Amino acid sequence: MPDLSTFTIVSTVAAIIGIAVGVLLPAFAMGRAISSALDALARQPEAERSIMRTLFIGLAMIESLAIYVLVIVLIVLFRNPLLEYLLK
């Protein structure tokens, strides 16, 4: 029987790296989107309603990427599909 502790440690480290990258990149994207929206508001204050609506839709899309990463990492941590192949 293969060593399960090594596999568990490796999958946990991979999950930690995955969540770190998967949250870091959307955070940078959110910062850039907010910065661009504030720049657009400074240039055209009369288009505030349109800019804010587009900003919130974009932020929701960016945030969904971080949530997808969280779901995948939780699957890897608590119900690892590769563990079935290791136990055979």
C-alpha positions in Angstrom: 0.0 0.0 0.0 1.4 3.4 -1.0 2.3 6.0 1.6 -0.9 8.0 2.2 0.8 10.6 4.4 3.1 11.8 1.6 0.1 12.0 -0.8 -1.9 13.9 1.7 0.9 16.4 2.4 1.5 17.0 -1.3 -2.2 17.5 -2.1 -2.5 19.9 0.9 0.5 21.9 -0.3 -1.0 22.0 -3.8 -4.3 23.2 -2.4 -2.6 25.9 -0.4 -0.7 27.1 -3.5 -3.8 26.9 -5.6 -5.9 29.0 -3.2 -3.1 31.5 -2.8 -2.8 32.1 -6.6 -6.5 31.7 -7.1 -7.3 34.5 -4.7 -4.3 36.7 -5.4 -5.0 37.1 -9.1 -8.7 38.1 -8.8 -7.7 40.5 -6.0 -5.4 42.3 -8.4 -8.0 42.2 -11.1 -10.6 43.8 -8.7 -8.1 46.5 -7.7 -7.4 47.3 -11.3 -11.2 47.3 -12.2 -12.0 49.7 -9.3 -9.1 51.9 -10.2 -10.2 52.1 -13.8 -13.8 52.8 -12.8 -12.7 55.6 -10.5 -10.6 57.0 -13.4 -13.6 56.8 -15.7 -15.8 58.5 -13.1 -13.3 61.3 -12.8 -13.3 61.9 -16.5 -17.1 61.5 -17.1 -19.1 62.0 -13.9 -22.3 62.2 -15.8 -21.9 58.5 -16.8 -21.8 57.4 -13.2 -24.8 55.1 -13.3 -23.5 53.2 -16.4 -20.0 52.9 -15.1 -21.1 51.7 -11.6 -23.4 49.1 -13.1 -20.7 47.7 -15.4 -18.2 47.8 -12.5 -20.5 45.7 -10.2 -21.2 43.2 -12.9 -17.4 42.9 -13.6 -16.6 42.6 -9.9 -19.2 39.8 -9.6 -17.6 37.9 -12.5 -14.1 38.3 -11.0 -15.3 37.2 -7.6 -16.9 34.1 -9.1 -13.4 33.0 -10.2 -12.2 33.1 -6.6 -15.2 31.1 -5.5 -14.6 28.5 -8.1 -11.0 28.1 -6.9 -12.2 27.7 -3.4 -14.7 25.0 -4.4 -12.0 23.1 -6.3 -9.5 23.4 -3.4 -12.1 22.1 -0.9 -12.9 19.2 -3.2 -9.2 18.3 -3.3 -8.8 18.7 0.4 -11.8 16.8 1.6 -12.8 14.4 -1.2 -9.7 13.9 -3.3 -10.7 12.1 -6.5 -7.1 10.9 -7.0 -7.1 9.1 -3.7 -9.3 6.3 -5.2 -6.6 5.6 -7.8 -3.9 5.5 -5.2 -5.8 3.0 -3.0 -6.3 0.5 -5.9 
